[in-house]
Amino acid sequence: MSLSELCQVLSSSHLSFFGRRACSFWLGLMLVILGSHSLFAQAPPPAPSSTSTVGQAVTNPVTNTATTVSSLMLDPAGTPTVGTTAFVITADGYAFLVKAVGQIIYNQDVPPVGFLIVSENTTNKTVDLRLASDSSAPIATLARGLLNTDLQAEFLGADTPGFPTAPILVTGANGVRDVRTGDSGRKGRNGALFVPPKSGGDGDPGPLVVYDNTINISTTNQIGIEAGSIGGNGGNGGNSYASFWSGRDGGDGGAGGPVTVTNLAGFQVATTGDNMHGIFAYSRSGRAGNGGSGFAAPGGGTGGHSSDGGTVTVTNRGTIITTGNGAFGIYGLSVSNNGGNGGDTWGLVGQSGAGNYGGNGGLVDITNSATGIISTSGSQAHGIVAQSIGGSGGSSGISGNLLVSLNGAPDNGGTAAR
């Protein structure tokens, strides 16, 4: 029904004093007012802001759709602005930076690392950030609105824990094995834009190993008594991806532990087979971790250094018989592992990480007492072999930058004990 028809109906009934034109004017004015009120009532909710609260309806500026606030990312403890809202997280999976130019946002490290908002591009809806603690630090760009998963990847990160190695314990007339290994060091976490990478953890020293033989042993194609202590490996340093920071250093390899083996009087150890020693006692340090690499980052990390091999002591008061080429009666060895390699660097400008030094071999002491008998047969089948060997130094990383490529330095190997 048109306005004029409505006015005609009204004028023929209760509002006859209104003229048709006057009726049309007032009804039209009322519709305009009602329409304005309707538009006002249907206005979209506001964009996320520093005053947003959990559960509040907001408009996602990226998708232009209505959603709600699911959580707030606040400045963490230990910062001057603890509790201040930095990011608003919405139910549709987005995160929005709500701080202004000149303010500082913090990652979740302990202690937190701050980043100053230097400038803003309102067209692209991005901000430029740099380390708040270093005015000469490079600039990085962050979108004001991004997926929450991307934000978490940029601000969080965790080390990969080291792991234990179960001991090898076998005891019997068919052969003895007692080999124990220290726990490996953790792998340092990788760095993201606002997450500094971390260095690898150090390996634990090899455990003490003591074995006194009180049984007769006879083996075929197996060492008679094998006793060893091995240091845990150092963890690799974390890589750095499109970050302010270089790759981090590798962890040190753990030292080899002391090993003592005694074949008591009245007991025999007999082996058959090439390279099947009567007693093989050794101490070896763990492998050093490599430095983390830098990808579009300033550089690579330095490799860890390897620790020393431990003391090896073997005493024979009984009888040892070997049959086979290269089968020693007693073989004592203390050896260091290699130093870690430096991390690579890939980007425009940067320097690869340096290698680190290898450790030293430890003291090896072998005694065949007055009651001891050692009998060997076969080519190169020595009665007693004692070795102390230093580890090799690590190599520098590769520098594959497009503009300026600087290489880190390799390092020296270790020495043998005297």
Phi, psi and omega in degrees: 000134180282168179296319181295320178296321178296317179295324179296320178295316181294320183291334179278355181238263190266339186242052183292341182282349175277133170282161182299318181293318179297321179296316180298318181299311184290322176294321177298318179297321179294321179295322178297315179297315179296321178296319177298318179297321179295318178298319180296320182291332183263012178301140183294156178292162184288165174286159176303143181212177181294345179258005180298149179234156180298132182092349182289143174282133180220166174257127177288114182292342180279314183260348183059035177240155180283142177207189178230161178279122181264329179195169178235138173263114186258157173299131189282171175300147181092002178248155181296337184246034183309134179091350179284139180288127177253317180228142173255124180259129183254161186293340180270014170092019180248161175229139185232125176286126184241014174267158186258169175303135182096346177268169184242136171249155187233146172275188188257018178290167174237109356286158182294150175255131183261148179230124182277132173280107187277317183204173182221140172251102186289336179289312180275352181058050178229163174232153175260133182236153169214164177302129181293334184273355185217105182291344179264003182292153178294163182260140174231152184252138178228135176289142177294327177234128181208165177299141181298327177297323177291320178298316180297323178295327181282331188251350182238177180162155183216151174290157170265118186299149171291176184220149176277154173246123183296141178293153175256113184232107177227125182224126178173174182296340180271006178133156181236133172228125176224094184235124183234143186230135174291156179295144177283157177280158179292154171273127180297143181294153175281149181266143173247193186303316183243021179235110178295135173294164180238155179288156175289154179276157179281144174287151178281152176298153175293144181289159174294135177234121177229124178225124174250117184276126180230026178225159173275133186237135175221120185232156171234124182056040176205143176295143181293300177232118175245120180228126183212150174234125186236129176289152178289150179287145172285147179282148176290146176290155181288142174285162178236126184243117176045057192229168174289338193250155173281165171301153186263167186285151173283157178279159180281145173287143180287149180290150172290145181272167179289141181232129178230125179232134177229125171263108188287158181299140178091000181239146187242141173239117182233132180232152174230129179133149179296136177063018178262093186287155175293307175230126174239109180242131185211154174227126184225135177283163179282160178289136177285149179283149177278152176291149177288152180267157177249122179246111188055043181223166186301326183181184179260163180272164179276140176293155175285166177258153180270144180272180185276155168288154183270177179285136178239125181232123179232132177231130177246119175246355180251222184237136177232128180229125175237144178229107181154155179292136178067016179266105181279150173295306177228128177236114177249132186219130170235122189219140173268151175277184183274151172292156182286151177277150176289155179283153178280166173223134182224122181171222178259310182223138177166175182232134177290162181282157180272150170285168180234168191281154173275154181277183183259153170286152181265179180286135176240124184232114181240130181233127170254108189287180182298331179269356184278140178231129176235124181230124179232155173216151183113159181295138178056030179262086184282153177288312181224132173230125178237125182228141171230121190229128175281155180276161178280151174284157180280157178270155174286160179283173178271137176250108183245037181284152183283326185256301182233123181240115178244136182260140170287176185260143169286174179227174189277158171279170180272181182244164175273153177288153180254000000 
